[in-house]
Amino acid sequence: MSTIQTVTLPDLGEGLTESDLVEWTVAVGDTVELNQVIAEVETAKALVQLPSPYAGVVAELLVEPGATVPVGTALLTITVEVSADATDPAAPAAEPAAEAEPAAPERTAVLVGYGPLVEGSSRPRRRSKSEDWTAAHAVADEVGLALAGGRIGPKVLPPVRKLAHDLGVDLNKMEGSGKDGMITREDVLRAVSGVDVSPAARRPDALSAAHRPGLARPVETVPTPSRLESAREVRTPIAGVRKQTAAAMVASAFTAPHASTSLTIDVTPTLDLLDEFRSDRALEGHRITILTLVAKAVTVALGRNPSLNAHWDEAAGEIVQFGYVNLGIAAATPRGLLVPSIKDADRLRLPDLADAIGALTESARAGTSTPADLAGGTITITNIGVFGVDTGTPILVPGQAAILAMGAIRRRPWEFQDQLALRSVMTLSLSFDHRLVDGAEAARFLADVGAILARPGVALSMV
């Protein structure tokens, strides 16, 4: 016998109450497996793949792509086959030894928030508060899927799952080479040997039905109804990252009393140091840039000026001063401005800091940043110099005490050793919350950062 199950938008964590449905990866009539990706949704923080909580046949798609839906909204229905003895009153009674493990719940995986039932348990797996929605994919994989057959689903992290999805690799048919059978990025790439993996082929919208596991036919593209174009104007709905960024910036601008200061410095010695790093074989493979050195200078300067690494807790009536630095790096992406943060950046060596910056910004631009990546920052750096801009007044990330903007590096006439010389010059602009940071504290912090960049050896006297 069969039953109709409704799949709703789960609690995505991190206080998110709604998301935009980007696209369906299934169509009505398609057979789906347990935990197969059925849709992609865009939250205010990341692009998330939605796994199916049931194995069955898609009966109806209830939401159009492009729509913004609150948590708990019905997204689609799935026809699920269940064993007859699960509901038939005439079915023989279970043996006494089996009464503690009812058969019916084990044969149908149920999603509560996310995640199926654990085999042998009559209750859904509950999510801990520390887990975010993106981590749910890995959690669900470990729990074990397709319970009717007793098969354990593939163990794979969310970024690797997305890569496999984009390249058309069926994870259910793979064996991982990682720890405890974890499927790695290399495993997925090996699986597509001989398959076109050009950038165009990696885009979800470029995948054919043959490349999407579980699809019986191509998915019809449904135009986003809320995007209207004419000869004179284009209207795009305010949603997703753009909507949340706008709300956050307005809240920041009208909640925290912003103040700003700037400093122009000669960074020629820092650029000379970068040249030395590039020729240092010990640093080979690590992309150390001016942003890396500014990030390191910020973490050092915060040790001497901790008031800039703090939070104003209005509800508790307290100032929270952090004993760690979660360094936000603002990244311009096609979806808008994202600010992933490097956790405990003050504890990282320079090569590790460089690697962390590269990985986070790449994930942000690819749309694979997790909610955890985008939360918890304590201070932020934004590099407006990459756009050729010399200076600006950045708006604080809500909840943070300061944000530092790096301007473009220009070759200018500059006083050097009592002579006029052509030097590499950059302007640093600092915005800060005047409730937390006095003008003198902000000036000392900025002067410390500037001193390190003007004379990198000065950092040794600060630690």
Secondary structure, DSSP 8 states (H G I E B T S, - for coil): -EEEEEEE----STT--EEEEEEES--TT-EE-TT-EEEEEE-SS-EEEEE-SS-EEEEEE-S-TT-EEETT-EEEEEEEE--GGGT-TTS----GGGTTS-HHHHHS---SSS--B-TT-SSB----TT--TTHHHHHHHHH---GGGT-----B-HHHHHHHHHHT--GGG----SGGG-B-HHHHHHHTTTS---HHHHSGGG--GGGSTT-SS-------TT-EE-SS-EE----HHHHHHHHHHHHHHHHS-EEEEEEEEE-HHHHHHHHHHHT-GGGTT----HHHHHHHHHHHHHHH-GGGSEEEETTTTEEEE-SS--EEE-EEETTEEE--EETTGGGS-HHHHHHHHHHHHHHHHHT---TTTTS--SEEEEEGGGGT---------TT-SEEEEE---EEEEEEETTEEEEEEEEEEEEEEETTT--HHHHHHHHHHHHHHHHSGGGGGGT-
